[in-house]
């Protein structure tokens, strides 16, 4: 169990370092609180674990039997009549438990994480807009939008707002208003401000024309990216993808990849089970590699596995393999290697 926990922690840390720079930027440059950053990290964990659990399962199995072989304990067990199949049973049970966890995270954890991250992102954008209303300070909640709210006099409420809108460089606007309120409409993927009793100034790029428009009420909106559609919680279903492929004569590469990902939702967790079992014969063969060497061997095996996934995707997009065959192609290769190595190990 210890090799599994240690390798899982190390792999998750490596995955975390990949996102660290972006999280630090949110913390330092964007004014996002430490709790929000920790919440983002927690929501990323299901995606991290789906990738790291199979590797940790392989490395733990490989390290354990590497050590047993290095200390000649395997020889003693075999001399006492313990078969390789008997040694494999605990590995099978442990790998099956990790398979169940990976399956749960793949089927339910990741979809929940994706939706929650979108909702959290909208919340952070709302916080940025609220920060933009800080009195007496110029703030830029989004690129090209500068906002200034004057510092109120003692005993008075804040009044007035100045907005320089240069999101469209060809049509820069200066907007001033007497009062304002927040405008929040995540359902239609829009956030912004509702301005009252103000003026819009528009200056042409040649600086020869000036247009001025007064208003009683004006909504200044910020459109969210389409990826922030919180109403969309599920990946497109099997029937939808097959129907789309039928219409394209099974030549739509994007849909082929998405259908392949659909099959991988089961194929990748099953790989956890195979990799856990593969670690036993590989650990026996590489008995002189030591703990660090076993970790390196495990990483090399996973690199080979991901390369097989790339090859499978290439075969699918070039119409050589069906998406199901492309998704399960790496697992079949791993299973064949595992069976061959088990047979060879049982002969010694």
C-alpha positions in Angstrom: 0.0 0.0 0.0 2.8 2.4 0.8 4.4 2.3 -2.7 0.9 3.0 -4.1 0.3 6.1 -1.9 3.8 7.4 -2.4 3.7 7.0 -6.2 0.2 8.5 -6.4 1.2 11.5 -4.3 4.3 12.1 -6.4 2.4 11.8 -9.7 -0.4 14.1 -8.5 2.3 16.6 -7.4 3.8 16.4 -10.9 0.4 17.1 -12.4 -0.1 20.0 -10.0 3.1 21.7 -11.0 1.8 21.8 -14.6 -1.1 24.0 -13.4 0.9 25.9 -10.7 1.9 28.9 -12.8 -1.7 29.6 -13.8 -2.9 29.2 -10.2 -0.2 31.5 -9.0 -1.2 34.1 -11.6 -4.8 33.9 -10.4 -3.6 34.4 -6.8 -1.1 37.3 -7.5 -2.2 39.1 -10.6 -6.0 38.6 -10.7 -6.7 39.1 -7.0 -8.3 35.7 -6.5 -8.4 34.5 -2.9 -6.4 31.6 -1.6 -9.6 29.7 -0.8 -10.8 30.0 -4.4 -7.4 28.7 -5.7 -7.6 25.7 -3.3 -11.2 25.1 -4.5 -10.0 25.1 -8.2 -7.3 22.6 -7.2 -9.9 20.4 -5.5 -12.0 20.4 -8.6 -9.0 19.5 -10.8 -8.3 16.4 -8.6 -10.7 14.0 -10.4 -9.0 14.6 -13.7 -5.6 14.2 -12.0 -6.6 10.9 -10.4 -8.1 9.4 -13.6 -4.6 9.7 -15.1 -2.5 8.9 -12.1 -4.3 6.0 -10.5 -3.5 3.5 -13.3 0.2 4.6 -13.2 0.3 4.3 -9.4 -1.3 0.9 -9.5 1.3 -0.3 -12.0 4.2 1.2 -10.0 3.1 -0.2 -6.7 2.7 -3.7 -8.1 6.0 -3.5 -9.9 7.9 -2.1 -6.9 6.5 -4.7 -4.5 7.5 -7.7 -6.6 10.7 -6.1 -7.6 11.6 -5.9 -3.9 10.5 -9.5 -3.2 12.5 -10.7 -6.1 15.6 -8.7 -5.1 15.5 -10.2 -1.6 15.0 -13.7 -3.0 11.7 -14.0 -1.1 10.0 -15.1 -4.3 12.4 -18.0 -4.6 11.6 -19.0 -1.0 7.8 -18.8 -1.7 8.1 -20.8 -4.9 10.2 -23.4 -3.1 7.5 -23.6 -0.4 4.9 -24.5 -3.1 3.3 -21.1 -3.5 2.3 -20.7 -7.1 2.5 -17.5 -9.2 -1.3 -17.6 -9.5 -1.6 -17.5 -5.7 0.8 -14.5 -5.6 -1.3 -12.8 -8.2 -4.6 -13.0 -6.3 -4.0 -10.1 -3.9 -2.7 -8.0 -6.8 -5.9 -8.8 -8.7 -8.1 -7.8 -5.8 -6.2 -4.5 -5.2 -6.1 -3.7 -8.9 -9.9 -4.3 -9.1 -10.5 -1.9 -6.3 -8.4 0.8 -8.0 -10.3 0.0 -11.2 -13.6 0.7 -9.5 -12.3 4.0 -8.2 -11.0 5.0 -11.6 -14.3 4.0 -13.2 -16.3 6.1 -10.8 -14.0 9.1 -11.4 -14.1 8.7 -15.1 -17.9 8.3 -15.4 -19.1 10.7 -12.7 -16.2 12.6 -11.1 -14.9 14.2 -14.3 -18.3 15.4 -15.6 -19.1 16.9 -12.2 -15.7 18.5 -12.0 -16.1 20.1 -15.5 -19.5 21.6 -14.6 -18.3 22.8 -11.2 -15.3 24.5 -12.7 -17.4 26.4 -15.1 -19.7 27.6 -12.3 -16.6 28.5 -10.2 -15.1 30.4 -13.2 -18.3 32.5 -13.5 -18.2 33.2 -9.8 -14.6 34.4 -10.1 -15.6 36.7 -13.0 -18.4 38.1 -10.8 -15.8 38.7 -8.1 -13.6 40.5 -10.6 -16.5 42.8 -11.5 -17.2 43.5 -7.9 -13.5 44.3 -7.4 -13.8 46.7 -10.3 -16.2 48.8 -8.2 -13.6 49.5 -5.6 -13.8 53.3 -4.9 -11.1 55.6 -6.2 -9.2 53.0 -8.1 -8.9 52.2 -11.8 -9.7 48.5 -12.4 -9.6 46.3 -15.5 -11.9 43.3 -14.8 -11.4 42.1 -18.4 -9.1 43.0 -21.2 -10.1 46.3 -22.9 -12.5 47.4 -20.2 -11.4 50.0 -17.6 -13.7 51.0 -14.8 -13.4 53.9 -12.2 -15.8 54.7 -9.4 -15.1 58.0 -7.7 -14.3 58.1 -4.0 -17.4 59.4 -2.2 -17.3 62.3 0.2 -17.5 61.6 3.9 -21.1 60.6 4.8 -22.3 60.2 1.2 -22.9 57.1 -0.9 -20.8 56.3 -3.9 -22.1 58.1 -7.0 -21.1 58.0 -10.6 -19.0 55.6 -12.7 -16.6 56.0 -15.6 -16.0 53.2 -18.1 -13.5 53.1 -21.0 -14.6 50.3 -23.3 -11.9 49.4 -25.8 -12.8 45.7 -26.4 -13.5 46.7 -30.0 -10.5 48.8 -31.0 -12.3 50.1 -34.0 -15.2 51.5 -31.9 -13.8 52.8 -28.6 -16.4 54.1 -26.1 -16.4 56.3 -23.1 -19.4 55.7 -20.8 -20.3 57.8 -17.8 -23.4 57.3 -15.6 -24.9 58.8 -12.4 -25.8 55.5 -10.8 -25.3 51.8 -11.6 -26.1 48.3 -10.5 -24.7 44.8 -11.2 -26.2 42.9 -14.1 -25.9 39.1 -13.6 -27.4 36.7 -16.1 -25.4 33.5 -16.2 -28.4 31.7 -17.8 -27.8 33.7 -21.0 -24.0 33.7 -20.3 -23.9 37.4 -19.7 -22.5 39.6 -16.9 -22.0 43.3 -16.6 -23.5 46.6 -15.3 -26.8 48.4 -15.6 -26.1 52.1 -15.9 -28.6 54.9 -15.2 -28.8 58.5 -16.4 -25.5 58.7 -18.3 -23.7 59.5 -21.6 -21.9 57.5 -24.2 -19.1 59.2 -26.1 -17.8 57.6 -29.3 -14.8 59.0 -31.2 -13.8 57.9 -34.7 -10.4 56.4 -35.4 -9.5 59.5 -37.4 -10.3 61.6 -34.4 -12.4 63.9 -36.6 -15.8 62.9 -35.4 -17.4 62.7 -32.0 -20.8 61.2 -31.2 -22.6 61.7 -27.9 -25.7 59.8 -26.8 -27.5 60.3 -23.5 -29.5 57.5 -21.9 -31.8 56.8 -19.1 -30.9 53.1 -18.8 -28.0 51.3 -20.5 -26.8 47.7 -20.1 -23.1 47.2 -20.5 -22.7 43.4 -21.0 -19.7 41.1 -21.0 -20.4 37.9 -22.9 -19.0 34.7 -21.4 -17.2 32.2 -23.7 -19.4 29.4 -25.0 -17.3 27.0 -22.8 -19.0 28.5 -19.8 -22.4 27.0 -20.7 -23.3 25.6 -17.2 -26.5 24.1 -18.6 -24.5 21.7 -20.6 -23.6 19.0 -18.1 -23.1 15.8 -20.2 -21.0 14.7 -23.1 -22.8 14.1 -26.3 -24.4 10.7 -26.1 -23.6 7.6 -28.2 -26.7 7.9 -30.4 -26.0 11.5 -31.2 -22.4 10.7 -32.3 -23.4 7.7 -34.4 -26.2 9.7 -36.1 -23.7 12.5 -36.9 -21.2 9.9 -38.3 -23.9 8.2 -40.4 -24.7 11.6 -42.0 -21.0 12.2 -42.8 -20.4 8.6 -44.0 -18.2 8.0 -41.0 -15.6 10.5 -42.2 -16.0 13.3 -39.6 -12.7 13.2 -37.7 -14.0 15.2 -34.8 -16.9 12.9 -34.2 -14.7 9.9 -34.6 -12.4 11.2 -31.9 -15.4 11.9 -29.6 -16.8 8.4 -30.1 -13.4 7.0 -29.4 -13.3 9.0 -26.1 -16.8 7.6 -25.3 -15.4 4.0 -25.6 -12.3 5.1 -23.6 -14.5 5.9 -20.6 -14.6 2.2 -19.9 -11.3 1.2 -21.7 -9.0 3.4 -19.6 -10.3 2.2 -16.2 -10.0 -1.4 -17.5 -6.3 -0.6 -18.3 -5.8 0.0 -14.6 -6.7 -3.7 -13.9 -4.3 -4.9 -16.7 -1.5 -2.6 -15.6 -1.8 -3.8 -12.0 -1.4 -7.4 -13.1 1.4 -6.4 -15.6 3.5 -5.1 -12.7 3.9 -8.6 -11.2 5.9 -10.3 -14.0 7.8 -7.1 -14.9 8.8 -6.7 -11.2 10.1 -10.2 -11.2 12.1 -9.7 -14.4 13.6 -6.3 -13.3 14.7 -7.5 -9.8 18.0 -5.7 -9.9 16.6 -2.3 -10.8 15.8 -1.2 -7.2 12.9 1.1 -6.1 13.9 4.1 -8.3 14.5 1.8 -11.2 11.1 0.2 -10.8 9.5 3.6 -10.8 11.3 4.5 -14.0 10.3 1.2 -15.6 6.7 1.9 -14.6 6.8 5.4 -16.2 8.3 3.9 -19.4 5.5 1.4 -19.6 2.9 4.2 -19.3 4.7 6.2 -21.9 4.4 3.2 -24.2 0.7 2.9 -23.3 0.0 6.5 -24.2 1.9 6.1 -27.4 -0.3 3.2 -28.3 -3.3 5.5 -27.6 -1.9 8.0 -30.1 -1.4 5.2 -32.7 -5.0 4.0 -32.1 -6.3 7.6 -32.6 -4.3 7.9 -35.8 -5.8 4.6 -37.1 -9.3 5.8 -36.3 -8.9 9.2 -37.9 -7.4 7.6 -41.0 -10.4 5.3 -41.2 -8.3 2.1 -40.7 -9.9 1.2 -37.4 -13.4 1.6 -35.9 -13.4 3.9 -32.8 -14.1 1.0 -30.5 -11.1 -0.9 -31.8 -9.0 2.2 -31.6 -10.0 2.8 -28.0 -9.3 -0.8 -26.9 -6.3 -1.3 -29.1 -3.8 -0.3 -26.3 -5.6 -2.5 -23.8 -5.4 -5.6 -26.1 -1.7 -5.1 -26.6 -1.1 -4.7 -22.8 -3.2 -7.8 -22.2 -1.2 -9.9 -24.7 2.1 -8.7 -23.1 0.8 -9.4 -19.6 -0.3 -13.0 -20.6 3.1 -13.7 -22.3 5.1 -12.4 -19.4 3.0 -14.3 -16.9 3.5 -17.5 -18.8 7.2 -17.0 -19.0 7.5 -16.2 -15.3 5.5 -19.3 -14.3 8.0 -21.4 -16.2 10.9 -20.4 -14.0 
